[in-house]
Amino acid sequence: MSSPQSFDPKAYWRATLKLLVTTLIIWFIVSFGAGILFRDALDSIHLGGYPLGFWFAQQGSIFIFVGLIFWYAKRMDKIDREHDVHED
């Protein structure tokens, strides 16, 4: 982790937008990709007696989204601390 530096709004927003785009890409791949686009390929694998494509569409994506929320919050806190704009 880098040491706190003077606040640079452009660097802060660049890091924030990079995190946002990464989060949206993961969200898109999980929701649209696993549930719709890759469903046929995933259906060849079974989880708990159900095709994996069905499982992702109904349950798996929810677990991943909750994990994604916690990951985003942790990464955003790290960005805030690196740019010395965090709340205590």
N, C-alpha and C positions, 0 to 999 in steps of 0.2 A: 504494500500500500504506500502510496506517495505521501509525503508530508503535506500538511495544509498549506495552501498558497493563497495569494490574493485573489479575490473573486474575479473571474473572467467569464462574463455572461455567455459569450460565444462558445467557449469550451464546455461550459456547463450544459447548454442546450444541445450541443453536438452529442455529448455523452448521453443525455436524456433521450434524444431522438433515436440514437442508435439502439438503446435499450428498448424503446417503444417499438421500433420496427422489428427487432429480434423477437420480442414477445408476440407481436401480431403474426409474424411468419410461423412461429410454433403453433399458435392458436389455429391458424388457417390449415396447416398440415394435419393437425390432429382432428379438427372438426370436419373440414371438407375432404381432406385426403383420406384419412383412415375410415371415415364413415361413409364416403360416397365413391371417390375415385379408386381407392385401393381395396374396396370391399370384396370384390371377386377373388383377388389374390389372398386376402386375409381369411376368407371363408374356408380355405383349405386347412387352416389350423383351428383346432377346437380348444376352448377354455371353459371348463366346467360343464361340458356337454353342449355348449353353444358355439356356433361359428365366431371366430375372432372379429370379423367385420361387424356382426350384429352386436357383440359385446362392446366394441369401441363406440358404436353409435348410441347405445343405451346407457352404459355404465362407465366404461374405461375413460372416455373423454372427460367425464365429470371429475374423476380422480386426478387426471392430468391437469385440468383447469385449476383445481384447488391448489395443487402443487405449484403451478405456474404463478398464482397470485402471491404465494409466500416467497417464491424465488424473486419475483419482480420487486416486492417490498424490500427484501434484503439487498438486492443490487441497487435499488434507488437510494436506500440509506447509505450505502457505500459511496455512491456518486456524490450525495449531499455532503458527506464527511470529507471526501477528497477536495471538494470545492469550498469547504468551510461555510456551508449554508444550512447545516443540520439543526434540528431542534433538540434541545435537551429536556 
